[in-house]
Amino acid sequence: MFSNIPVAHEVGDRVRIHYRDVLDSFPSQADGSQATVVSSPKPDGATYSEKEAIQQALELARAFPSSDAMITYPFVTYTHYVKEADVWEITIQIYGEEEHLIEIGSNGVPMDHCEHSSLTDYSPACFTGYVIENRLISTENDLITFTNLIRSAEIGDRVSVEYTDVKESYPASATAVSSKVVSPPKPDGATYSEKEAIQQALLYYNKQNRQPESDPVAFPVIHFCTYHDETDTWTITINDVDIEIEKRKKKRGKFLVSFTSSYALVIDKPRLHRVFLRL
């Protein structure tokens, strides 16, 4: 929760906040005086903007059950626009509960044929994640490896997988009933595609932060990935590291890394935000 936010913002806005000290409370509190709204423009051909889709998803999230009536904060953990279907994928989690994937279609209603939840609780029918290494798929909060995964999938690809039983291990494992690569095309004017940016971010992360390979905690989990067209920059959050990928003017193909900022989405209270990264 941030106080002293100077910018005009509404539910569903994406906000970039520079901050220092965090008060140890629930929710955590910090000074948000250095904040800017960085909501993305509506994608070409989209019925709804990210902000509008989040607003609708949060309304639907009010019906989600919570085991603790005193803790009902909805966290927006993931957003993605599927251009081919004109659908927004919004993942929302009530604190301490399972995640829910809400798909907002062009008619403004949820498409709930695909449920999403914690892999340790029960097996969802399908989900979307990123290929990281050794055919591991990184979801927003966990890892899973598949047999029968589409052979053309490469590191950095976004893949959609339908599967059945999940074996309780780490990483979890399952058999893919069907899978396909759903990586979005390179944004207009972008130096790198999403796949290329993720590949570079993973290279940096593994070099700087990787524990011994025998330690399963070392596997990178991609929590967040977005492109900023105004700066031609990708922001990718891997575990607790916020990595910004951008083209340097003098050295082609190099990338910069930033640890100074955090992203949040405004949810259903004026000063309550879901922070994707806390440093």
C-alpha angles and dihedrals in degrees: 000000000000127000130198095032103172099194129086108251139166137198109294097025118134110229130194113211132186111201144154125193119043122202111229101236139103111294093022113240133215141159111271099185091122098062136132131184109242101173111160120242118255109279116249109276094008120139092209136030120232089258093053092046092050091050091055093044092051090052090054090046090065087079094057112112120241127199090213117050090199094058111057103137110144114219119204101214102169142013129184134164117219103206096190092059100028088235132139117215109209121180115201129182128191106219110276093003136097123288121252126206111214117189114201110203130196090271091059097244128114120261100216100175088110119055123195127200143146110302091227095059107048139330117272118211096238145343143176123245145147129267108236111166141323088020091297116152118216114211124186094277109007149023133249134175125209139205114217092026114162107278096221093062112116135185109291095024119131109228134188114214134188113196145157129216122020120212113222103241137106112286093025116236134208144158116261112228089190135347138179139181110252101174109154119239120263109279116251109276094006121142092210135031120230089259093051093047092050091049091054093044091051091049091053094044095049091049096047106030111020119125120208111304091243090066109086091200087070094072111112116242115199107219101170140011128176140154125228108204094189091065100022087237134141120210114203123178113205113183102310098338123099108207124189118200118200139151117259117221097225103034114045116219097017121126136209128225125213127194096170107086143055133205126221139175120221109237133180102316125060094241102028119102138174106232115207094195132023118191 
